[in-house]
Amino acid sequence: MTAVAPATRRPAKPPRSRIVFVGIAAFIIITLVSVSEEWGIGLDIGGIIEDLGNGRVILEQLLDPNWAFLPRVVQPLLETFQIAVVAAFIGCGLALPISFFASRTTVPNRLTLTISRGILSVVRALPDFLYALIFVAAVGIGPLGGIMALIFFNIGVVAKLLSETVDAVDTGPIEAVDAGGSDRTQMVRWAVLPQVLPNYVAYSLYAFELNVRASTVLGFVGAGGIGFLLRVQYQFQAWSNVSVIVICLFVIVFVIELISIRLRRRLV
Amino acid sequence: MAAANGTGRPSRPSNLKRNLWIAGATALFIWAALSVNVNLADLASLPSGLWLILTKMIPPDLSYLKSAVPAMIQSIEMAWVGTIIGATLSLPLGFLGAKNVSSPLVANTMRQILNAIRAFPELILAIAIFIPIAGLGPVAGTLAIGLHSAGTLGKLTAEAIEGIDAGPVEAARAAGGRGLQVQRWGVLPQVLPELIGFWLYRFEINIRASAVLGVVGAGGIGFLLQQTIVFGRWPLAGTAILVVIVATILVDTISGNVRRRIIEGSDVQVTSEAEITDPALAAR
């Protein structure tokens, strides 16, 4: 009893797999390179802490919003809302059929699937602001560029989420309509669509939320909405006005998110 | 044929409420579409405008790669370091924001703080806070990404912790664990795989977010994209866009595979494409 070797009391720890070490090493190396002065961004935490005081003057003005500026915010904010609504409707409407082309469940042909998924990942790879730049160059400054940019952005987000939901649907109803002699369109309509519809509506609401958030970015490159006003006030260094814009945006994002989360919770 | 009404089939449930929602949403769309300040002539010129740009971009001027690739690498580095900052900050915030770990009062307050952080996009954080502090350059952008990520990751962390099994926590407590020990051995091992998944997902989103920061001079490829497109240097813009597409898809693929491996473990045959489909995760 007393002379039991310690090794017998506990089972040996399983050896750590090599892949964990490789992962940790890769993490450390990438991080060191990224923060280095020479190859990376040159992050110097000590310097930042020393410079924290630099922001004080601006921060003081930000904390003192110029409420007289409020009337000028209303119209651009309304435009932001309109852009978000129109883009969400069109973008999400287009995303519905597209996502059926990008799911294993509804497209058994591997080639079609690979092509449609490839296109979708290219659509998703471009950031919203790049779409905005391109469309503003194509149609000029104004909300049209913003609407077009957000349409593509929404297709990317919703089609990706929805095609994964379609991948995971229950196959029972599909077999049932197949046995009933349906073609592919009927199968999608009667066996797949009813299963994913609540998720689709939830993703669309979510896309709408993202659109309102994206408005700062869009306006900065001339694609309409509140961002343009923000840019002008920023360039004038009118921080008390910037503050009003930011607060209004904060409130509208907050309210829309609150409504959207509540609706989504009821749906899914 | 002449069966009395209602005996053949049960009557359909009322769709009134649903139809009202659809009608309301359609009305909203029509109002927005009609009142938004879009010139129909602009809309008509859209296809030709796009086609013109596309033909000018092809073939791209590949000599521009020597500027575009380093800028894209800087974007990726900003996203990487920003994600690490966000993940580090989000751990304590997430633990404090979870009702089963901290007290309900602290948790609710923390959730509201996280919501507030999330409501400010990276662009605003950069121009209003971090450029004044750190000056123009990638450091300001990285810090903006980090703070915004802390908001989203903190919320996801808190939700993940609230979903854990209480058993291991009780076990750790019964074995005499205190405070942080319980969190370290009872909570963290349960949520860590999920959290690493969130971090990688956030990293993918941050690469896209980092692009816009270049517009205000906070580093990355965004500056090149804006300069080449605004000044109509389309062969150069084509190269920069190509770099963005290739790099983003590459990082997405690697990160997606790592994520799947972490969540499903090494024993599982990796055939499923099942990814995290919680839309909250895609929050940029």
Chai-1 contact restraints between the chains, C-beta under 6 A:
chainA,res_idxA,chainB,res_idxB,connection_type,confidence,min_distance_angstrom,max_distance_angstrom,comment,restraint_id
A,S34,B,E77,contact,1.0,0.0,6.0,A-B,restraint_1
A,S34,B,W80,contact,1.0,0.0,6.0,A-B,restraint_2
A,S34,B,V81,contact,1.0,0.0,6.0,A-B,restraint_3
A,V35,B,V81,contact,1.0,0.0,6.0,A-B,restraint_4
A,G40,B,E77,contact,1.0,0.0,6.0,A-B,restraint_5
A,I41,B,E77,contact,1.0,0.0,6.0,A-B,restraint_6
A,I41,B,P138,contact,1.0,0.0,6.0,A-B,restraint_7
A,I41,B,V139,contact,1.0,0.0,6.0,A-B,restraint_8
A,I41,B,T142,contact,1.0,0.0,6.0,A-B,restraint_9
A,L43,B,V139,contact,1.0,0.0,6.0,A-B,restraint_10
A,I48,B,A134,contact,1.0,0.0,6.0,A-B,restraint_11
A,D51,B,I133,contact,1.0,0.0,6.0,A-B,restraint_12
A,N54,B,P132,contact,1.0,0.0,6.0,A-B,restraint_13
A,N54,B,I133,contact,1.0,0.0,6.0,A-B,restraint_14
A,G55,B,I129,contact,1.0,0.0,6.0,A-B,restraint_15
A,G55,B,P132,contact,1.0,0.0,6.0,A-B,restraint_16
A,G55,B,I133,contact,1.0,0.0,6.0,A-B,restraint_17
A,I58,B,P132,contact,1.0,0.0,6.0,A-B,restraint_18
A,L62,B,A128,contact,1.0,0.0,6.0,A-B,restraint_19
A,Q82,B,A32,contact,1.0,0.0,6.0,A-B,restraint_20
A,Q82,B,V36,contact,1.0,0.0,6.0,A-B,restraint_21
A,V85,B,L28,contact,1.0,0.0,6.0,A-B,restraint_22
A,V85,B,A32,contact,1.0,0.0,6.0,A-B,restraint_23
A,V86,B,A32,contact,1.0,0.0,6.0,A-B,restraint_24
A,V86,B,A33,contact,1.0,0.0,6.0,A-B,restraint_25
A,F89,B,F29,contact,1.0,0.0,6.0,A-B,restraint_26
A,S121,B,I249,contact,1.0,0.0,6.0,A-B,restraint_27
A,V122,B,I245,contact,1.0,0.0,6.0,A-B,restraint_28
A,A125,B,I245,contact,1.0,0.0,6.0,A-B,restraint_29
A,A125,B,T248,contact,1.0,0.0,6.0,A-B,restraint_30
A,A125,B,I249,contact,1.0,0.0,6.0,A-B,restraint_31
A,P127,B,R208,contact,1.0,0.0,6.0,A-B,restraint_32
A,P127,B,A211,contact,1.0,0.0,6.0,A-B,restraint_33
A,F129,B,V212,contact,1.0,0.0,6.0,A-B,restraint_34
A,L130,B,L225,contact,1.0,0.0,6.0,A-B,restraint_35
A,L133,B,I229,contact,1.0,0.0,6.0,A-B,restraint_36
A,A137,B,I229,contact,1.0,0.0,6.0,A-B,restraint_37
A,A138,B,G49,contact,1.0,0.0,6.0,A-B,restraint_38
A,A138,B,L50,contact,1.0,0.0,6.0,A-B,restraint_39
A,A138,B,I53,contact,1.0,0.0,6.0,A-B,restraint_40
A,V139,B,D42,contact,1.0,0.0,6.0,A-B,restraint_41
A,V139,B,L46,contact,1.0,0.0,6.0,A-B,restraint_42
A,V139,B,G49,contact,1.0,0.0,6.0,A-B,restraint_43
A,P143,B,V36,contact,1.0,0.0,6.0,A-B,restraint_44
A,P143,B,N37,contact,1.0,0.0,6.0,A-B,restraint_45
A,P143,B,V38,contact,1.0,0.0,6.0,A-B,restraint_46
A,L144,B,V38,contact,1.0,0.0,6.0,A-B,restraint_47
A,L144,B,D42,contact,1.0,0.0,6.0,A-B,restraint_48
A,L161,B,T277,contact,1.0,0.0,6.0,A-B,restraint_49
A,E164,B,E275,contact,1.0,0.0,6.0,A-B,restraint_50
A,E164,B,T277,contact,1.0,0.0,6.0,A-B,restraint_51
A,Y203,B,P279,contact,1.0,0.0,6.0,A-B,restraint_52
A,Y206,B,P279,contact,1.0,0.0,6.0,A-B,restraint_53
A,R213,B,P121,contact,1.0,0.0,6.0,A-B,restraint_54
A,T216,B,P121,contact,1.0,0.0,6.0,A-B,restraint_55
A,T216,B,L123,contact,1.0,0.0,6.0,A-B,restraint_56
A,V217,B,L123,contact,1.0,0.0,6.0,A-B,restraint_57
A,V217,B,V212,contact,1.0,0.0,6.0,A-B,restraint_58
A,F220,B,V215,contact,1.0,0.0,6.0,A-B,restraint_59
A,Y234,B,I127,contact,1.0,0.0,6.0,A-B,restraint_60
A,V246,B,I124,contact,1.0,0.0,6.0,A-B,restraint_61
A,F250,B,A119,contact,1.0,0.0,6.0,A-B,restraint_62
A,V253,B,A119,contact,1.0,0.0,6.0,A-B,restraint_63
A,F254,B,A119,contact,1.0,0.0,6.0,A-B,restraint_64
